[in-house]
Amino acid sequence: MAFGLGHVALGLEAQGILKSQRQRVDAAIDLVGLSGFRNAYPHQLSGGMAQRVALTRALVNDPKILVLDEPLGKLDSLTRITMQAEIVSLWQRKRFTTPLVTHDAEEALFLANRVVVLSDRPARVKADIAVERPYPRHRGDPYLADLRKQILGLLGLDATW
């Protein structure tokens, strides 16, 4: 089964509105830049494309809140950087609220306006840090590097950086 309808339209199909809202599937596929792969099979997609399909499956439902729980954890570093930029771009266009769970301090600083650092179990808030930088952000920004060092310090990892 090609990814286009089978995977992306699942939410609309479950709601019984796929027939009347089918254009939302095409719009979501276009939004994540996969229009040339509508008829591709899952084994024909790269890891980054598969992650885009997962995002598309959520976006087709036009969410007000999009929860991202380690959404890029399985990707190689280059694909991960590309997908981080894609997530920022999607957020800027659609303006949904996006809580993000990640163990990557740099990723959190690149994507979020606010980073909440939690302790080990039982989880408690160790810090609530505002990231006061406009988009697009640059990984070499000294401000972000300082925040990263601060976060790693809170996690007991500052000696390694």
C-alpha positions in Angstrom: 0.0 0.0 0.0 1.3 3.4 -0.9 1.8 5.8 2.0 -0.4 8.6 0.6 -3.9 7.5 1.4 -3.4 4.4 3.6 -1.2 6.0 6.3 -2.0 9.7 6.2 -5.8 9.5 5.9 -6.2 7.1 8.8 -7.5 9.8 11.2 -10.0 11.2 8.7 -11.2 7.7 7.8 -11.7 6.9 11.5 -13.8 10.0 11.9 -15.9 9.0 8.9 -15.0 12.2 7.0 -12.4 11.0 4.5 -14.7 11.2 1.5 -15.7 14.8 2.1 -12.2 15.9 3.4 -9.9 14.0 1.0 -8.3 17.3 -0.1 -6.8 17.6 3.4 -4.7 14.5 2.7 -3.2 16.1 -0.4 -2.7 19.5 1.4 -0.9 17.8 4.4 1.4 15.8 2.0 2.2 19.0 0.1 2.8 20.8 3.4 5.6 18.4 4.5 7.2 18.3 1.0 6.3 14.8 0.0 4.1 15.5 -3.0 6.4 13.6 -5.3 6.1 10.5 -3.2 2.3 10.1 -2.9 2.4 6.7 -4.5 5.6 5.5 -2.8 5.6 2.4 -0.7 7.0 2.5 2.9 10.2 0.6 1.9 10.9 3.3 -0.7 11.0 6.1 1.8 14.1 7.3 3.7 14.1 7.6 7.4 13.4 11.3 7.1 10.6 10.8 4.7 9.0 8.2 7.1 9.2 10.8 9.9 7.5 13.3 7.5 4.7 10.8 6.9 4.2 10.5 10.7 4.0 14.3 10.9 1.6 14.3 8.0 -0.6 11.7 9.6 -1.0 14.1 12.6 -1.2 17.3 10.6 -4.0 16.1 8.3 -6.3 16.3 11.4 -5.5 20.0 11.7 -4.5 19.8 15.3 -4.5 22.7 17.7 -1.8 20.9 19.8 0.8 18.6 18.2 2.6 16.5 20.9 6.1 15.5 19.8 7.6 12.8 22.0 11.2 12.1 20.8 10.1 12.6 17.2 13.5 12.6 15.7 15.4 10.2 18.0 15.8 7.4 15.4 17.2 9.6 12.6 20.8 10.0 11.6 22.3 13.4 12.5 22.0 15.0 9.0 18.4 13.9 8.6 17.7 15.1 12.1 19.0 18.6 11.4 16.9 18.7 8.3 13.7 17.6 10.1 14.3 20.1 12.9 14.2 22.8 10.3 11.0 21.3 8.8 9.3 21.2 12.2 10.1 24.9 12.8 8.8 25.7 9.3 5.6 23.8 9.8 5.1 25.4 13.2 5.6 28.9 11.7 3.0 28.2 9.0 0.4 26.4 11.0 0.9 28.0 14.5 -0.2 25.0 16.5 1.0 24.5 20.1 3.8 21.9 20.2 5.0 20.4 23.5 8.3 18.6 22.6 9.9 15.8 24.7 13.5 15.3 23.9 16.7 14.2 25.6 18.8 16.4 23.2 19.5 19.9 24.7 20.6 21.3 21.4 17.4 20.2 19.7 15.3 21.7 22.5 17.1 25.0 22.2 16.8 25.0 18.4 13.1 24.2 18.3 11.5 25.6 21.5 10.7 29.0 22.9 10.9 27.6 26.4 12.8 24.6 27.7 11.8 22.9 30.9 14.5 20.7 32.4 13.3 17.8 34.6 15.1 15.9 37.3 15.4 12.1 37.4 12.5 10.1 38.9 10.4 11.4 40.4 10.5 14.1 37.8 10.6 17.6 39.2 11.2 20.9 37.4 14.8 21.8 37.8 14.6 24.9 35.5 12.3 26.7 33.2 14.4 28.5 30.6 13.1 31.1 28.1 14.9 30.9 24.7 14.9 34.5 23.6 16.0 34.1 20.0 14.1 34.6 16.8 13.7 32.0 14.1 15.6 30.9 12.1 18.1 30.0 14.8 21.7 29.2 14.2 23.5 26.4 16.0 26.7 28.4 16.4 24.9 31.2 18.3 26.9 31.9 21.5 23.7 32.6 23.3 22.4 29.1 22.5 25.8 27.6 23.4 25.6 29.3 26.8 22.1 28.0 27.4 23.2 24.5 26.3 26.0 24.6 28.8 23.6 25.7 31.5 21.2 22.9 30.7 23.9 20.3 30.7 25.1 21.6 34.0 21.7 21.2 35.5 21.8 17.6 34.2 25.3 17.0 35.8 27.1 16.9 32.4 28.8 20.3 32.4 32.2 18.9 33.0 32.1 17.1 29.6 31.6 20.4 27.8 
